[in-house]
Amino acid sequence: DWILQTEKHDRSLYSGYLGPINLDSETHLFVNLRTVQISHGKATYFAGCGITEDSDPEKEWQETQMKCQTLQRVINASL
């Protein structure tokens, strides 16, 4: 409820688990904390971090910005 009341945007593709499912043996999934949506020549970046009791908000924000910068470099390199 807090997230729905606080955030001003739709999470859309952000977050969730990602990876191949192997029904015959172990499955290894990871939490997706960065995503790019490309539509009509525009790239929209979604990124986040894991916030805990010991988190420093400024460092978490810097981490989120670095994730978006990495995504931007990947997109720019593919142009």
mmCIF file of the N, C-alpha and C atoms, coordinates in Angstrom:
data_MODEL
# 
_entry.id   MODEL 
# 
loop_
_atom_site.group_PDB 
_atom_site.id 
_atom_site.type_symbol 
_atom_site.label_atom_id 
_atom_site.label_alt_id 
_atom_site.label_comp_id 
_atom_site.label_asym_id 
_atom_site.label_entity_id 
_atom_site.label_seq_id 
_atom_site.pdbx_PDB_ins_code 
_atom_site.Cartn_x 
_atom_site.Cartn_y 
_atom_site.Cartn_z 
_atom_site.occupancy 
_atom_site.B_iso_or_equiv 
_atom_site.pdbx_formal_charge 
_atom_site.auth_seq_id 
_atom_site.auth_comp_id 
_atom_site.auth_asym_id 
_atom_site.auth_atom_id 
_atom_site.pdbx_PDB_model_num 
ATOM 1   N N  . ASP A 1 1  ? 0.822  -1.205  0.000   1.00 0.00 ? 1  ASP A N  1 
ATOM 2   C CA . ASP A 1 1  ? 0.000  0.000   0.000   1.00 0.00 ? 1  ASP A CA 1 
ATOM 3   C C  . ASP A 1 1  ? 0.863  1.264   0.000   1.00 0.00 ? 1  ASP A C  1 
ATOM 4   N N  . TRP A 1 2  ? 1.946  1.262   0.794   1.00 0.00 ? 2  TRP A N  1 
ATOM 5   C CA . TRP A 1 2  ? 2.801  2.443   0.874   1.00 0.00 ? 2  TRP A CA 1 
ATOM 6   C C  . TRP A 1 2  ? 3.399  2.776   -0.489  1.00 0.00 ? 2  TRP A C  1 
ATOM 7   N N  . ILE A 1 3  ? 3.863  1.756   -1.200  1.00 0.00 ? 3  ILE A N  1 
ATOM 8   C CA . ILE A 1 3  ? 4.463  1.992   -2.522  1.00 0.00 ? 3  ILE A CA 1 
ATOM 9   C C  . ILE A 1 3  ? 3.433  2.601   -3.465  1.00 0.00 ? 3  ILE A C  1 
ATOM 10  N N  . LEU A 1 4  ? 2.226  2.048   -3.480  1.00 0.00 ? 4  LEU A N  1 
ATOM 11  C CA . LEU A 1 4  ? 1.187  2.572   -4.370  1.00 0.00 ? 4  LEU A CA 1 
ATOM 12  C C  . LEU A 1 4  ? 0.833  4.020   -4.043  1.00 0.00 ? 4  LEU A C  1 
ATOM 13  N N  . GLN A 1 5  ? 0.857  4.373   -2.776  1.00 0.00 ? 5  GLN A N  1 
ATOM 14  C CA . GLN A 1 5  ? 0.525  5.741   -2.361  1.00 0.00 ? 5  GLN A CA 1 
ATOM 15  C C  . GLN A 1 5  ? 1.679  6.711   -2.595  1.00 0.00 ? 5  GLN A C  1 
ATOM 16  N N  . THR A 1 6  ? 2.912  6.217   -2.539  1.00 0.00 ? 6  THR A N  1 
ATOM 17  C CA . THR A 1 6  ? 4.087  7.083   -2.589  1.00 0.00 ? 6  THR A CA 1 
ATOM 18  C C  . THR A 1 6  ? 4.610  7.305   -4.001  1.00 0.00 ? 6  THR A C  1 
ATOM 19  N N  . GLU A 1 7  ? 4.696  6.248   -4.789  1.00 0.00 ? 7  GLU A N  1 
ATOM 20  C CA . GLU A 1 7  ? 5.262  6.366   -6.133  1.00 0.00 ? 7  GLU A CA 1 
ATOM 21  C C  . GLU A 1 7  ? 4.280  7.038   -7.077  1.00 0.00 ? 7  GLU A C  1 
ATOM 22  N N  . LYS A 1 8  ? 4.820  7.843   -7.957  1.00 0.00 ? 8  LYS A N  1 
ATOM 23  C CA . LYS A 1 8  ? 3.992  8.590   -8.909  1.00 0.00 ? 8  LYS A CA 1 
ATOM 24  C C  . LYS A 1 8  ? 4.006  7.975   -10.306 1.00 0.00 ? 8  LYS A C  1 
ATOM 25  N N  . HIS A 1 9  ? 4.622  6.813   -10.457 1.00 0.00 ? 9  HIS A N  1 
ATOM 26  C CA . HIS A 1 9  ? 4.706  6.193   -11.774 1.00 0.00 ? 9  HIS A CA 1 
ATOM 27  C C  . HIS A 1 9  ? 4.367  4.702   -11.676 1.00 0.00 ? 9  HIS A C  1 
ATOM 28  N N  . ASP A 1 10 ? 3.997  4.146   -12.805 1.00 0.00 ? 10 ASP A N  1 
ATOM 29  C CA . ASP A 1 10 ? 3.714  2.716   -12.907 1.00 0.00 ? 10 ASP A CA 1 
ATOM 30  C C  . ASP A 1 10 ? 5.041  1.965   -12.964 1.00 0.00 ? 10 ASP A C  1 
ATOM 31  N N  . ARG A 1 11 ? 5.195  0.932   -12.172 1.00 0.00 ? 11 ARG A N  1 
ATOM 32  C CA . ARG A 1 11 ? 6.441  0.152   -12.175 1.00 0.00 ? 11 ARG A CA 1 
ATOM 33  C C  . ARG A 1 11 ? 6.628  -0.598  -13.491 1.00 0.00 ? 11 ARG A C  1 
ATOM 34  N N  . SER A 1 12 ? 5.578  -0.857  -14.198 1.00 0.00 ? 12 SER A N  1 
ATOM 35  C CA . SER A 1 12 ? 5.640  -1.473  -15.518 1.00 0.00 ? 12 SER A CA 1 
ATOM 36  C C  . SER A 1 12 ? 6.537  -2.710  -15.523 1.00 0.00 ? 12 SER A C  1 
ATOM 37  N N  . LEU A 1 13 ? 7.699  -2.607  -16.163 1.00 0.00 ? 13 LEU A N  1 
ATOM 38  C CA . LEU A 1 13 ? 8.588  -3.754  -16.306 1.00 0.00 ? 13 LEU A CA 1 
ATOM 39  C C  . LEU A 1 13 ? 9.573  -3.899  -15.163 1.00 0.00 ? 13 LEU A C  1 
ATOM 40  N N  . TYR A 1 14 ? 9.590  -2.962  -14.242 1.00 0.00 ? 14 TYR A N  1 
ATOM 41  C CA . TYR A 1 14 ? 10.616 -2.958  -13.199 1.00 0.00 ? 14 TYR A CA 1 
ATOM 42  C C  . TYR A 1 14 ? 10.427 -4.088  -12.198 1.00 0.00 ? 14 TYR A C  1 
ATOM 43  N N  . SER A 1 15 ? 11.499 -4.739  -11.892 1.00 0.00 ? 15 SER A N  1 
ATOM 44  C CA . SER A 1 15 ? 11.636 -5.737  -10.829 1.00 0.00 ? 15 SER A CA 1 
ATOM 45  C C  . SER A 1 15 ? 10.991 -7.069  -11.190 1.00 0.00 ? 15 SER A C  1 
ATOM 46  N N  . GLY A 1 16 ? 11.184 -8.012  -10.326 1.00 0.00 ? 16 GLY A N  1 
ATOM 47  C CA . GLY A 1 16 ? 10.711 -9.369  -10.533 1.00 0.00 ? 16 GLY A CA 1 
ATOM 48  C C  . GLY A 1 16 ? 11.895 -10.304 -10.680 1.00 0.00 ? 16 GLY A C  1 
ATOM 49  N N  . TYR A 1 17 ? 11.607 -11.563 -10.884 1.00 0.00 ? 17 TYR A N  1 
ATOM 50  C CA . TYR A 1 17 ? 12.656 -12.569 -11.041 1.00 0.00 ? 17 TYR A CA 1 
ATOM 51  C C  . TYR A 1 17 ? 12.865 -12.861 -12.514 1.00 0.00 ? 17 TYR A C  1 
ATOM 52  N N  . LEU A 1 18 ? 14.110 -13.154 -12.879 1.00 0.00 ? 18 LEU A N  1 
ATOM 53  C CA . LEU A 1 18 ? 14.452 -13.389 -14.273 1.00 0.00 ? 18 LEU A CA 1 
ATOM 54  C C  . LEU A 1 18 ? 15.448 -14.530 -14.364 1.00 0.00 ? 18 LEU A C  1 
ATOM 55  N N  . GLY A 1 19 ? 15.267 -15.382 -15.347 1.00 0.00 ? 19 GLY A N  1 
ATOM 56  C CA . GLY A 1 19 ? 16.191 -16.487 -15.566 1.00 0.00 ? 19 GLY A CA 1 
ATOM 57  C C  . GLY A 1 19 ? 15.454 -17.682 -16.137 1.00 0.00 ? 19 GLY A C  1 
ATOM 58  N N  . PRO A 1 20 ? 16.205 -18.636 -16.679 1.00 0.00 ? 20 PRO A N  1 
ATOM 59  C CA . PRO A 1 20 ? 15.578 -19.826 -17.267 1.00 0.00 ? 20 PRO A CA 1 
ATOM 60  C C  . PRO A 1 20 ? 15.086 -20.783 -16.180 1.00 0.00 ? 20 PRO A C  1 
ATOM 61  N N  . ILE A 1 21 ? 13.949 -21.379 -16.419 1.00 0.00 ? 21 ILE A N  1 
ATOM 62  C CA . ILE A 1 21 ? 13.386 -22.379 -15.510 1.00 0.00 ? 21 ILE A CA 1 
ATOM 63  C C  . ILE A 1 21 ? 13.783 -23.753 -16.039 1.00 0.00 ? 21 ILE A C  1 
ATOM 64  N N  . ASN A 1 22 ? 14.416 -24.546 -15.215 1.00 0.00 ? 22 ASN A N  1 
ATOM 65  C CA . ASN A 1 22 ? 14.825 -25.893 -15.587 1.00 0.00 ? 22 ASN A CA 1 
ATOM 66  C C  . ASN A 1 22 ? 14.015 -26.873 -14.743 1.00 0.00 ? 22 ASN A C  1 
ATOM 67  N N  . LEU A 1 23 ? 13.083 -27.570 -15.356 1.00 0.00 ? 23 LEU A N  1 
ATOM 68  C CA . LEU A 1 23 ? 12.203 -28.482 -14.628 1.00 0.00 ? 23 LEU A CA 1 
ATOM 69  C C  . LEU A 1 23 ? 12.892 -29.783 -14.242 1.00 0.00 ? 23 LEU A C  1 
ATOM 70  N N  . ASP A 1 24 ? 14.040 -30.091 -14.859 1.00 0.00 ? 24 ASP A N  1 
ATOM 71  C CA . ASP A 1 24 ? 14.734 -31.350 -14.587 1.00 0.00 ? 24 ASP A CA 1 
ATOM 72  C C  . ASP A 1 24 ? 15.818 -31.237 -13.518 1.00 0.00 ? 24 ASP A C  1 
ATOM 73  N N  . SER A 1 25 ? 16.214 -30.027 -13.172 1.00 0.00 ? 25 SER A N  1 
ATOM 74  C CA . SER A 1 25 ? 17.236 -29.845 -12.134 1.00 0.00 ? 25 SER A CA 1 
ATOM 75  C C  . SER A 1 25 ? 17.044 -28.472 -11.490 1.00 0.00 ? 25 SER A C  1 
ATOM 76  N N  . GLU A 1 26 ? 18.094 -27.947 -10.901 1.00 0.00 ? 26 GLU A N  1 
ATOM 77  C CA . GLU A 1 26 ? 17.990 -26.668 -10.208 1.00 0.00 ? 26 GLU A CA 1 
ATOM 78  C C  . GLU A 1 26 ? 17.708 -25.519 -11.170 1.00 0.00 ? 26 GLU A C  1 
ATOM 79  N N  . THR A 1 27 ? 16.957 -24.556 -10.680 1.00 0.00 ? 27 THR A N  1 
ATOM 80  C CA . THR A 1 27 ? 16.698 -23.323 -11.405 1.00 0.00 ? 27 THR A CA 1 
ATOM 81  C C  . THR A 1 27 ? 17.380 -22.191 -10.660 1.00 0.00 ? 27 THR A C  1 
ATOM 82  N N  . HIS A 1 28 ? 18.070 -21.343 -11.375 1.00 0.00 ? 28 HIS A N  1 
ATOM 83  C CA . HIS A 1 28 ? 18.739 -20.195 -10.767 1.00 0.00 ? 28 HIS A CA 1 
ATOM 84  C C  . HIS A 1 28 ? 18.126 -18.922 -11.339 1.00 0.00 ? 28 HIS A C  1 
ATOM 85  N N  . LEU A 1 29 ? 17.483 -18.157 -10.482 1.00 0.00 ? 29 LEU A N  1 
ATOM 86  C CA . LEU A 1 29 ? 16.857 -16.904 -10.883 1.00 0.00 ? 29 LEU A CA 1 
ATOM 87  C C  . LEU A 1 29 ? 17.556 -15.747 -10.181 1.00 0.00 ? 29 LEU A C  1 
ATOM 88  N N  . PHE A 1 30 ? 17.462 -14.574 -10.759 1.00 0.00 ? 30 PHE A N  1 
ATOM 89  C CA . PHE A 1 30 ? 18.003 -13.400 -10.090 1.00 0.00 ? 30 PHE A CA 1 
ATOM 90  C C  . PHE A 1 30 ? 16.956 -12.305 -10.091 1.00 0.00 ? 30 PHE A C  1 
ATOM 91  N N  . VAL A 1 31 ? 17.087 -11.374 -9.160  1.00 0.00 ? 31 VAL A N  1 
ATOM 92  C CA . VAL A 1 31 ? 16.156 -10.258 -9.054  1.00 0.00 ? 31 VAL A CA 1 
ATOM 93  C C  . VAL A 1 31 ? 16.572 -9.193  -10.058 1.00 0.00 ? 31 VAL A C  1 
ATOM 94  N N  . ASN A 1 32 ? 15.645 -8.807  -10.895 1.00 0.00 ? 32 ASN A N  1 
ATOM 95  C CA . ASN A 1 32 ? 15.903 -7.815  -11.929 1.00 0.00 ? 32 ASN A CA 1 
ATOM 96  C C  . ASN A 1 32 ? 15.701 -6.412  -11.353 1.00 0.00 ? 32 ASN A C  1 
ATOM 97  N N  . LEU A 1 33 ? 16.794 -5.697  -11.119 1.00 0.00 ? 33 LEU A N  1 
ATOM 98  C CA . LEU A 1 33 ? 16.718 -4.341  -10.576 1.00 0.00 ? 33 LEU A CA 1 
ATOM 99  C C  . LEU A 1 33 ? 17.049 -3.267  -11.603 1.00 0.00 ? 33 LEU A C  1 
ATOM 100 N N  . ARG A 1 34 ? 17.127 -3.656  -12.878 1.00 0.00 ? 34 ARG A N  1 
ATOM 101 C CA . ARG A 1 34 ? 17.337 -2.662  -13.925 1.00 0.00 ? 34 ARG A CA 1 
ATOM 102 C C  . ARG A 1 34 ? 16.722 -3.164  -15.221 1.00 0.00 ? 34 ARG A C  1 
ATOM 103 N N  . THR A 1 35 ? 16.047 -2.267  -15.912 1.00 0.00 ? 35 THR A N  1 
ATOM 104 C CA . THR A 1 35 ? 15.334 -2.608  -17.134 1.00 0.00 ? 35 THR A CA 1 
ATOM 105 C C  . THR A 1 35 ? 15.356 -1.395  -18.062 1.00 0.00 ? 35 THR A C  1 
ATOM 106 N N  . VAL A 1 36 ? 15.338 -1.646  -19.362 1.00 0.00 ? 36 VAL A N  1 
ATOM 107 C CA . VAL A 1 36 ? 15.190 -0.578  -20.352 1.00 0.00 ? 36 VAL A CA 1 
ATOM 108 C C  . VAL A 1 36 ? 13.994 -0.923  -21.225 1.00 0.00 ? 36 VAL A C  1 
ATOM 109 N N  . GLN A 1 37 ? 13.138 0.048   -21.434 1.00 0.00 ? 37 GLN A N  1 
ATOM 110 C CA . GLN A 1 37 ? 12.030 -0.106  -22.370 1.00 0.00 ? 37 GLN A CA 1 
ATOM 111 C C  . GLN A 1 37 ? 12.281 0.874   -23.513 1.00 0.00 ? 37 GLN A C  1 
ATOM 112 N N  . ILE A 1 38 ? 12.354 0.345   -24.738 1.00 0.00 ? 38 ILE A N  1 
ATOM 113 C CA . ILE A 1 38 ? 12.590 1.192   -25.906 1.00 0.00 ? 38 ILE A CA 1 
ATOM 114 C C  . ILE A 1 38 ? 11.325 1.197   -26.746 1.00 0.00 ? 38 ILE A C  1 
ATOM 115 N N  . SER A 1 39 ? 10.807 2.395   -26.977 1.00 0.00 ? 39 SER A N  1 
ATOM 116 C CA . SER A 1 39 ? 9.572  2.531   -27.739 1.00 0.00 ? 39 SER A CA 1 
ATOM 117 C C  . SER A 1 39 ? 9.582  3.868   -28.472 1.00 0.00 ? 39 SER A C  1 
ATOM 118 N N  . HIS A 1 40 ? 9.287  3.829   -29.760 1.00 0.00 ? 40 HIS A N  1 
ATOM 119 C CA . HIS A 1 40 ? 9.203  5.043   -30.583 1.00 0.00 ? 40 HIS A CA 1 
ATOM 120 C C  . HIS A 1 40 ? 10.466 5.900   -30.475 1.00 0.00 ? 40 HIS A C  1 
ATOM 121 N N  . GLY A 1 41 ? 11.634 5.242   -30.488 1.00 0.00 ? 41 GLY A N  1 
ATOM 122 C CA . GLY A 1 41 ? 12.898 5.957   -30.455 1.00 0.00 ? 41 GLY A CA 1 
ATOM 123 C C  . GLY A 1 41 ? 13.276 6.537   -29.103 1.00 0.00 ? 41 GLY A C  1 
ATOM 124 N N  . LYS A 1 42 ? 12.558 6.168   -28.072 1.00 0.00 ? 42 LYS A N  1 
ATOM 125 C CA . LYS A 1 42 ? 12.826 6.688   -26.724 1.00 0.00 ? 42 LYS A CA 1 
ATOM 126 C C  . LYS A 1 42 ? 13.142 5.531   -25.786 1.00 0.00 ? 42 LYS A C  1 
ATOM 127 N N  . ALA A 1 43 ? 14.230 5.667   -25.020 1.00 0.00 ? 43 ALA A N  1 
ATOM 128 C CA . ALA A 1 43 ? 14.605 4.647   -24.029 1.00 0.00 ? 43 ALA A CA 1 
ATOM 129 C C  . ALA A 1 43 ? 14.210 5.139   -22.641 1.00 0.00 ? 43 ALA A C  1 
ATOM 130 N N  . THR A 1 44 ? 13.467 4.307   -21.921 1.00 0.00 ? 44 THR A N  1 
ATOM 131 C CA . THR A 1 44 ? 13.081 4.612   -20.542 1.00 0.00 ? 44 THR A CA 1 
ATOM 132 C C  . THR A 1 44 ? 13.777 3.620   -19.637 1.00 0.00 ? 44 THR A C  1 
ATOM 133 N N  . TYR A 1 45 ? 14.515 4.119   -18.663 1.00 0.00 ? 45 TYR A N  1 
ATOM 134 C CA . TYR A 1 45 ? 15.276 3.277   -17.746 1.00 0.00 ? 45 TYR A CA 1 
ATOM 135 C C  . TYR A 1 45 ? 14.512 3.110   -16.441 1.00 0.00 ? 45 TYR A C  1 
ATOM 136 N N  . PHE A 1 46 ? 14.508 1.885   -15.941 1.00 0.00 ? 46 PHE A N  1 
ATOM 137 C CA . PHE A 1 46 ? 13.948 1.579   -14.631 1.00 0.00 ? 46 PHE A CA 1 
ATOM 138 C C  . PHE A 1 46 ? 15.075 0.940   -13.828 1.00 0.00 ? 46 PHE A C  1 
ATOM 139 N N  . ALA A 1 47 ? 15.368 1.464   -12.653 1.00 0.00 ? 47 ALA A N  1 
ATOM 140 C CA . ALA A 1 47 ? 16.431 0.894   -11.820 1.00 0.00 ? 47 ALA A CA 1 
ATOM 141 C C  . ALA A 1 47 ? 16.080 1.100   -10.356 1.00 0.00 ? 47 ALA A C  1 
ATOM 142 N N  . GLY A 1 48 ? 16.649 0.271   -9.520  1.00 0.00 ? 48 GLY A N  1 
ATOM 143 C CA . GLY A 1 48 ? 16.401 0.393   -8.089  1.00 0.00 ? 48 GLY A CA 1 
ATOM 144 C C  . GLY A 1 48 ? 17.501 -0.275  -7.301  1.00 0.00 ? 48 GLY A C  1 
ATOM 145 N N  . CYS A 1 49 ? 17.268 -0.389  -6.019  1.00 0.00 ? 49 CYS A N  1 
ATOM 146 C CA . CYS A 1 49 ? 18.263 -0.972  -5.128  1.00 0.00 ? 49 CYS A CA 1 
ATOM 147 C C  . CYS A 1 49 ? 17.541 -1.660  -3.978  1.00 0.00 ? 49 CYS A C  1 
ATOM 148 N N  . GLY A 1 50 ? 18.289 -2.403  -3.211  1.00 0.00 ? 50 GLY A N  1 
ATOM 149 C CA . GLY A 1 50 ? 17.728 -3.053  -2.035  1.00 0.00 ? 50 GLY A CA 1 
ATOM 150 C C  . GLY A 1 50 ? 17.921 -2.169  -0.817  1.00 0.00 ? 50 GLY A C  1 
ATOM 151 N N  . ILE A 1 51 ? 16.839 -1.728  -0.217  1.00 0.00 ? 51 ILE A N  1 
ATOM 152 C CA . ILE A 1 51 ? 16.925 -0.850  0.943   1.00 0.00 ? 51 ILE A CA 1 
ATOM 153 C C  . ILE A 1 51 ? 16.714 -1.668  2.211   1.00 0.00 ? 51 ILE A C  1 
ATOM 154 N N  . THR A 1 52 ? 17.647 -1.508  3.133   1.00 0.00 ? 52 THR A N  1 
ATOM 155 C CA . THR A 1 52 ? 17.567 -2.196  4.423   1.00 0.00 ? 52 THR A CA 1 
ATOM 156 C C  . THR A 1 52 ? 17.676 -1.156  5.542   1.00 0.00 ? 52 THR A C  1 
ATOM 157 N N  . GLU A 1 53 ? 17.586 -1.624  6.756   1.00 0.00 ? 53 GLU A N  1 
ATOM 158 C CA . GLU A 1 53 ? 17.693 -0.737  7.918   1.00 0.00 ? 53 GLU A CA 1 
ATOM 159 C C  . GLU A 1 53 ? 19.034 -0.001  7.942   1.00 0.00 ? 53 GLU A C  1 
ATOM 160 N N  . ASP A 1 54 ? 20.078 -0.650  7.444   1.00 0.00 ? 54 ASP A N  1 
ATOM 161 C CA . ASP A 1 54 ? 21.421 -0.061  7.457   1.00 0.00 ? 54 ASP A CA 1 
ATOM 162 C C  . ASP A 1 54 ? 21.750 0.757   6.209   1.00 0.00 ? 54 ASP A C  1 
ATOM 163 N N  . SER A 1 55 ? 20.805 0.885   5.292   1.00 0.00 ? 55 SER A N  1 
ATOM 164 C CA . SER A 1 55 ? 21.068 1.598   4.039   1.00 0.00 ? 55 SER A CA 1 
ATOM 165 C C  . SER A 1 55 ? 21.311 3.083   4.276   1.00 0.00 ? 55 SER A C  1 
ATOM 166 N N  . ASP A 1 56 ? 22.200 3.623   3.454   1.00 0.00 ? 56 ASP A N  1 
ATOM 167 C CA . ASP A 1 56 ? 22.445 5.065   3.418   1.00 0.00 ? 56 ASP A CA 1 
ATOM 168 C C  . ASP A 1 56 ? 21.709 5.590   2.181   1.00 0.00 ? 56 ASP A C  1 
ATOM 169 N N  . PRO A 1 57 ? 20.667 6.409   2.357   1.00 0.00 ? 57 PRO A N  1 
ATOM 170 C CA . PRO A 1 57 ? 19.870 6.858   1.209   1.00 0.00 ? 57 PRO A CA 1 
ATOM 171 C C  . PRO A 1 57 ? 20.695 7.483   0.091   1.00 0.00 ? 57 PRO A C  1 
ATOM 172 N N  . GLU A 1 58 ? 21.705 8.268   0.417   1.00 0.00 ? 58 GLU A N  1 
ATOM 173 C CA . GLU A 1 58 ? 22.536 8.898   -0.612  1.00 0.00 ? 58 GLU A CA 1 
ATOM 174 C C  . GLU A 1 58 ? 23.310 7.854   -1.415  1.00 0.00 ? 58 GLU A C  1 
ATOM 175 N N  . LYS A 1 59 ? 23.862 6.858   -0.741  1.00 0.00 ? 59 LYS A N  1 
ATOM 176 C CA . LYS A 1 59 ? 24.598 5.796   -1.440  1.00 0.00 ? 59 LYS A CA 1 
ATOM 177 C C  . LYS A 1 59 ? 23.656 4.953   -2.298  1.00 0.00 ? 59 LYS A C  1 
ATOM 178 N N  . GLU A 1 60 ? 22.449 4.701   -1.806  1.00 0.00 ? 60 GLU A N  1 
ATOM 179 C CA . GLU A 1 60 ? 21.478 3.933   -2.590  1.00 0.00 ? 60 GLU A CA 1 
ATOM 180 C C  . GLU A 1 60 ? 21.088 4.707   -3.847  1.00 0.00 ? 60 GLU A C  1 
ATOM 181 N N  . TRP A 1 61 ? 20.908 6.024   -3.720  1.00 0.00 ? 61 TRP A N  1 
ATOM 182 C CA . TRP A 1 61 ? 20.583 6.854   -4.876  1.00 0.00 ? 61 TRP A CA 1 
ATOM 183 C C  . TRP A 1 61 ? 21.732 6.837   -5.885  1.00 0.00 ? 61 TRP A C  1 
ATOM 184 N N  . GLN A 1 62 ? 22.969 6.943   -5.398  1.00 0.00 ? 62 GLN A N  1 
ATOM 185 C CA . GLN A 1 62 ? 24.135 6.887   -6.285  1.00 0.00 ? 62 GLN A CA 1 
ATOM 186 C C  . GLN A 1 62 ? 24.196 5.542   -7.009  1.00 0.00 ? 62 GLN A C  1 
ATOM 187 N N  . GLU A 1 63 ? 23.893 4.460   -6.295  1.00 0.00 ? 63 GLU A N  1 
ATOM 188 C CA . GLU A 1 63 ? 23.890 3.129   -6.914  1.00 0.00 ? 63 GLU A CA 1 
ATOM 189 C C  . GLU A 1 63 ? 22.847 3.058   -8.024  1.00 0.00 ? 63 GLU A C  1 
ATOM 190 N N  . THR A 1 64 ? 21.675 3.614   -7.769  1.00 0.00 ? 64 THR A N  1 
ATOM 191 C CA . THR A 1 64 ? 20.614 3.609   -8.774  1.00 0.00 ? 64 THR A CA 1 
ATOM 192 C C  . THR A 1 64 ? 21.034 4.414   -9.998  1.00 0.00 ? 64 THR A C  1 
ATOM 193 N N  . GLN A 1 65 ? 21.659 5.556   -9.787  1.00 0.00 ? 65 GLN A N  1 
ATOM 194 C CA . GLN A 1 65 ? 22.140 6.363   -10.910 1.00 0.00 ? 65 GLN A CA 1 
ATOM 195 C C  . GLN A 1 65 ? 23.207 5.619   -11.717 1.00 0.00 ? 65 GLN A C  1 
ATOM 196 N N  . MET A 1 66 ? 24.110 4.926   -11.037 1.00 0.00 ? 66 MET A N  1 
ATOM 197 C CA . MET A 1 66 ? 25.151 4.157   -11.739 1.00 0.00 ? 66 MET A CA 1 
ATOM 198 C C  . MET A 1 66 ? 24.528 3.053   -12.591 1.00 0.00 ? 66 MET A C  1 
ATOM 199 N N  . LYS A 1 67 ? 23.482 2.416   -12.087 1.00 0.00 ? 67 LYS A N  1 
ATOM 200 C CA . LYS A 1 67 ? 22.808 1.373   -12.866 1.00 0.00 ? 67 LYS A CA 1 
ATOM 201 C C  . LYS A 1 67 ? 22.218 1.962   -14.139 1.00 0.00 ? 67 LYS A C  1 
ATOM 202 N N  . CYS A 1 68 ? 21.590 3.129   -14.036 1.00 0.00 ? 68 CYS A N  1 
ATOM 203 C CA . CYS A 1 68 ? 21.023 3.766   -15.222 1.00 0.00 ? 68 CYS A CA 1 
ATOM 204 C C  . CYS A 1 68 ? 22.116 4.193   -16.195 1.00 0.00 ? 68 CYS A C  1 
ATOM 205 N N  . GLN A 1 69 ? 23.234 4.677   -15.683 1.00 0.00 ? 69 GLN A N  1 
ATOM 206 C CA . GLN A 1 69 ? 24.347 5.061   -16.552 1.00 0.00 ? 69 GLN A CA 1 
ATOM 207 C C  . GLN A 1 69 ? 24.898 3.852   -17.303 1.00 0.00 ? 69 GLN A C  1 
ATOM 208 N N  . THR A 1 70 ? 24.954 2.708   -16.632 1.00 0.00 ? 70 THR A N  1 
ATOM 209 C CA . THR A 1 70 ? 25.404 1.479   -17.292 1.00 0.00 ? 70 THR A CA 1 
ATOM 210 C C  . THR A 1 70 ? 24.449 1.108   -18.411 1.00 0.00 ? 70 THR A C  1 
ATOM 211 N N  . LEU A 1 71 ? 23.149 1.176   -18.138 1.00 0.00 ? 71 LEU A N  1 
ATOM 212 C CA . LEU A 1 71 ? 22.157 0.876   -19.171 1.00 0.00 ? 71 LEU A CA 1 
ATOM 213 C C  . LEU A 1 71 ? 22.303 1.840   -20.346 1.00 0.00 ? 71 LEU A C  1 
ATOM 214 N N  . GLN A 1 72 ? 22.523 3.100   -20.058 1.00 0.00 ? 72 GLN A N  1 
ATOM 215 C CA . GLN A 1 72 ? 22.677 4.092   -21.117 1.00 0.00 ? 72 GLN A CA 1 
ATOM 216 C C  . GLN A 1 72 ? 23.909 3.807   -21.973 1.00 0.00 ? 72 GLN A C  1 
ATOM 217 N N  . ARG A 1 73 ? 25.012 3.407   -21.349 1.00 0.00 ? 73 ARG A N  1 
ATOM 218 C CA . ARG A 1 73 ? 26.223 3.068   -22.112 1.00 0.00 ? 73 ARG A CA 1 
ATOM 219 C C  . ARG A 1 73 ? 25.971 1.861   -23.023 1.00 0.00 ? 73 ARG A C  1 
ATOM 220 N N  . VAL A 1 74 ? 25.237 0.875   -22.533 1.00 0.00 ? 74 VAL A N  1 
ATOM 221 C CA . VAL A 1 74 ? 24.926 -0.305  -23.351 1.00 0.00 ? 74 VAL A CA 1 
ATOM 222 C C  . VAL A 1 74 ? 24.091 0.104   -24.558 1.00 0.00 ? 74 VAL A C  1 
ATOM 223 N N  . ILE A 1 75 ? 23.078 0.918   -24.338 1.00 0.00 ? 75 ILE A N  1 
ATOM 224 C CA . ILE A 1 75 ? 22.228 1.380   -25.444 1.00 0.00 ? 75 ILE A CA 1 
ATOM 225 C C  . ILE A 1 75 ? 23.053 2.202   -26.433 1.00 0.00 ? 75 ILE A C  1 
ATOM 226 N N  . ASN A 1 76 ? 23.849 3.133   -25.941 1.00 0.00 ? 76 ASN A N  1 
ATOM 227 C CA . ASN A 1 76 ? 24.670 3.977   -26.826 1.00 0.00 ? 76 ASN A CA 1 
ATOM 228 C C  . ASN A 1 76 ? 25.663 3.151   -27.637 1.00 0.00 ? 76 ASN A C  1 
ATOM 229 N N  . ALA A 1 77 ? 26.222 2.109   -27.037 1.00 0.00 ? 77 ALA A N  1 
ATOM 230 C CA . ALA A 1 77 ? 27.192 1.261   -27.742 1.00 0.00 ? 77 ALA A CA 1 
ATOM 231 C C  . ALA A 1 77 ? 26.538 0.468   -28.866 1.00 0.00 ? 77 ALA A C  1 
ATOM 232 N N  . SER A 1 78 ? 25.235 0.243   -28.765 1.00 0.00 ? 78 SER A N  1 
ATOM 233 C CA . SER A 1 78 ? 24.554 -0.561  -29.785 1.00 0.00 ? 78 SER A CA 1 
ATOM 234 C C  . SER A 1 78 ? 24.026 0.287   -30.932 1.00 0.00 ? 78 SER A C  1 
ATOM 235 N N  . LEU A 1 79 ? 24.155 1.599   -30.833 1.00 0.00 ? 79 LEU A N  1 
ATOM 236 C CA . LEU A 1 79 ? 23.642 2.480   -31.902 1.00 0.00 ? 79 LEU A CA 1 
ATOM 237 C C  . LEU A 1 79 ? 24.598 2.572   -33.064 1.00 0.00 ? 79 LEU A C  1 
# 
